[in-house]
């Protein structure tokens, strides 16, 4: 069973288990009648309302568990946003509140649970600062609620910080392994797609070579044979002439068949791009990719097919890394001499498009072959991409006319 769980799910269940174990202390206190006795207060100390204090303890504890469960439901499968950072702050406050109202180190135990989330939600520097600040923030709890001397409270806080650091590093390693596995999956998908494209290119090259050999060698010899038989027909008489004419007819039929075979080989020498694009959508854990690709989607130029393959790879990569989307729709059609690819996602979008190296490289590839690319985005509406590429160098003008 454990073999079917990935790193993020194991960390989630470990955190929920630790949170549940912290609850046993609360349950034991709740069932202890002595806790609700006013005699608990020391002479000279203000008398707190024990029942109200436990209720606040319960509220902070349950809030921590609920927020933690919600935040970890898709850990590692989406880009963290402002809402996640706000919920992380709520977790920190709830953990400190549990420590204060319980008058124990339970809050530091919950901070260790929270430390497992930091590498997934924040960049490394901010996560380290958050880890240190949250553990130092609990020092006043040790001083006020547990009546520790300041030095002892600092030492206690640093001790728990060491435990939290261990959890933090474990989560960081798990995140790095998950990223490495995702990168390996992406590279494997790209390798499969490229291998299919190379196989199609090799098939086309072999067909072209065979058609050239048939045309140059067999066609030449059959033409020479046909001419010689025609001459022989003029020089022969009687039944010999009849047989020569039959041979001449067969030679011309054979020459016609060879020319048709050469034409068929050349016409069928096109790449089916759909076979290369479909593997890119397989086994992407953070994204549901739905492809609607014309089949067959044929191109005569292997270089243009390679450009479209790389652009589709970049679309999927950018969606996974930057959009925060759960679904991606890709549509590919051949339309009036050009290949038309549309892509859209349900991510958070942006106020303005900031082109990184991937998008700039995509634009340069498309422009080099006479194509166009348009990208639209707005907050809450995800990204939309419209790409057109001429299917061949002779169809650039026709594709420009359609896009215009």
Long-range contacts (C-beta under 8 A, 24 or more apart in sequence): 6-76, 6-178, 6-285, 7-76, 7-174, 7-175, 7-177, 7-178, 8-72, 8-75, 8-76, 8-77, 8-120, 8-174, 8-175, 8-178, 9-75, 10-174, 11-72, 11-75, 11-116, 11-170, 11-171, 11-174, 12-72, 12-75, 14-116, 15-68, 15-72, 15-113, 15-116, 15-117, 16-65, 16-68, 16-69, 16-72, 18-109, 18-112, 18-113, 19-64, 19-65, 19-68, 19-110, 19-113, 20-65, 22-61, 22-98, 22-106, 22-109, 22-110, 23-61, 23-65, 25-102, 25-104, 25-106, 26-54, 26-57, 26-58, 26-61, 26-102, 26-106, 29-54, 29-102, 30-54, 30-58, 53-101, 54-101, 56-97, 56-101, 57-97, 57-98, 57-101, 57-102, 60-94, 60-97, 60-98, 60-101, 61-94, 61-98, 63-90, 63-94, 64-91, 64-94, 64-95, 64-98, 64-110, 67-91, 67-94, 68-113, 68-114, 68-117, 71-117, 71-121, 72-117, 75-117, 75-120, 76-120, 76-175, 76-178, 76-286, 77-285, 77-286, 78-286, 78-324, 78-326, 79-321, 79-322, 79-323, 79-324, 79-348, 80-120, 80-121, 80-122, 81-324, 81-348, 84-121, 85-121, 85-122, 88-114, 88-117, 88-118, 88-121, 88-122, 88-130, 91-117, 92-130, 92-134, 92-137, 95-134, 95-138, 96-134, 96-137, 96-138, 96-141, 99-138, 99-141, 99-145, 100-141, 100-144, 100-145, 101-145, 102-145, 103-145, 103-146, 104-145, 104-146, 105-142, 105-146, 105-156, 105-160, 107-138, 107-141, 108-135, 108-138, 108-156, 108-157, 108-160, 108-163, 108-164, 109-160, 111-135, 111-138, 111-160, 111-164, 112-160, 112-163, 112-164, 112-167, 113-167, 115-164, 115-165, 115-167, 115-168, 115-171, 116-167, 116-168, 116-170, 116-171, 117-171, 118-168, 118-171, 119-168, 119-171, 119-172, 119-174, 119-175, 120-171, 120-175, 124-172, 127-168, 128-168, 131-161, 131-164, 131-165, 131-168, 132-161, 135-160, 135-161, 135-164, 136-161, 182-285, 182-286, 182-320, 185-283, 185-284, 185-285, 186-284, 186-316, 186-317, 189-279, 189-280, 189-282, 189-283, 189-284, 190-280, 190-313, 192-279, 193-276, 193-277, 193-279, 193-280, 193-309, 193-313, 194-276, 194-309, 196-275, 196-276, 196-279, 197-271, 197-273, 197-276, 197-302, 197-305, 197-306, 197-309, 200-271, 200-272, 200-275, 200-276, 200-302, 200-305, 201-271, 201-302, 201-305, 203-269, 204-269, 204-270, 204-271, 204-302, 207-265, 207-266, 207-268, 207-269, 208-265, 208-266, 208-269, 210-265, 211-261, 211-262, 211-265, 211-266, 211-269, 214-258, 214-261, 214-262, 214-265, 215-258, 215-259, 215-262, 218-258, 219-255, 219-258, 219-259, 219-262, 222-251, 222-254, 222-255, 222-258, 223-255, 225-251, 226-251, 226-252, 226-255, 269-300, 270-298, 270-299, 270-300, 271-298, 271-299, 271-300, 271-302, 271-305, 272-296, 272-297, 272-298, 273-297, 273-298, 273-299, 273-305, 273-308, 273-309, 273-332, 273-339, 274-332, 276-305, 276-309, 277-308, 277-309, 277-312, 277-330, 277-332, 280-312, 280-313, 280-316, 281-316, 281-330, 284-316, 284-320, 286-320, 287-316, 287-319, 287-320, 287-325, 287-326, 287-327, 287-328, 288-326, 288-327, 288-328, 289-316, 289-327, 289-328, 289-330, 290-327, 290-328, 290-329, 290-330, 291-330, 291-331, 291-332, 292-329, 292-330, 292-331, 292-332, 293-330, 293-331, 293-332, 294-332, 294-333, 294-334, 297-332, 297-333, 297-334, 297-339, 298-334, 299-339, 299-391, 299-392, 300-391, 300-392, 301-391, 301-392, 301-393, 303-369, 304-339, 304-369, 304-389, 304-390, 304-391, 304-392, 307-365, 307-366, 307-368, 307-369, 307-371, 307-389, 308-332, 308-339, 308-341, 308-389, 310-362, 310-365, 311-341, 311-362, 311-365, 311-366, 311-373, 311-387, 312-341, 314-358, 314-359, 314-361, 314-362, 315-343, 315-385, 317-358, 318-356, 318-358, 318-359, 318-383, 319-343, 319-345, 319-347, 319-383, 322-347, 323-347, 323-348, 323-349, 323-382, 323-383, 324-348, 325-382, 325-383, 334-391, 335-402, 336-398, 336-399, 336-401, 336-402, 337-390, 337-391, 337-392, 337-395, 337-398, 337-399, 337-402, 338-371, 338-388, 338-389, 338-390, 338-391, 338-395, 338-398, 338-399, 338-402, 338-403, 339-388, 339-389, 339-390, 339-391, 340-386, 340-387, 340-388, 341-385, 341-386, 341-387, 341-388, 341-389, 342-384, 342-385, 342-386, 342-387, 343-383, 343-384, 343-385, 343-387, 344-382, 344-383, 344-384, 344-385, 345-382, 345-383, 346-382, 347-382, 347-383, 348-379, 348-380, 348-382, 349-377, 349-378, 349-379, 349-380, 349-381, 349-382, 349-383, 350-377, 350-378, 350-379, 350-383, 351-378, 351-379, 352-377, 353-377, 369-393, 370-396, 370-399, 370-400, 371-399, 372-400, 372-403
